[in-house]
Amino acid sequence: MLEAELVLELTVELGETQEAGQTPNGFLRLIPITGGEFSGLDIKGKILPGGYDWNTVINENVAHVFAKYAIQTDDGVNISIQNEGHLNTKKQDSLILTTPKFQVQEGKYDWLNSGVFVGSLQGGSSEKTSVNIKIYKMK
């Protein structure tokens, strides 16, 4: 039986979607990541602006999400996140399941560099357009 521990919760604020159009891989939309905040096990901080979600509608049933962005802890450590997954576009309010990967310098948060992580992503409920992401580490 697999077990997982919730290690991070993020509220990621999004900017206006930009359409890149039809590509060989599907219809590409670029969604800017503009800010937000996160907290978790002995970690909290802000989402740094400047990342993007490259969202590709593959067909009428499936969309591919691929986000790359950075977070900064309250004590000034920058952490890179790459988060990828697929969405069944036929289901309304469908939860997007993802596989996040991290890069962080050696130190207090280097536990993010190893292990298997899974995430869930759904629309946010803040005043700004956002998504809520929960990240679990498999035990």
Beta strands, then each sheet from edge to edge (+ up, - down):
strand 1: 4-14
strand 2: 18-23
strand 3: 26-40
strand 4: 43-57
strand 5: 62-73
strand 6: 78-88
strand 7: 96-103
strand 8: 117-123
strand 9: 130-138
sheet 1: 2+ 3- 1+ 9- 8+ 7- 6+ 5- 4+
end
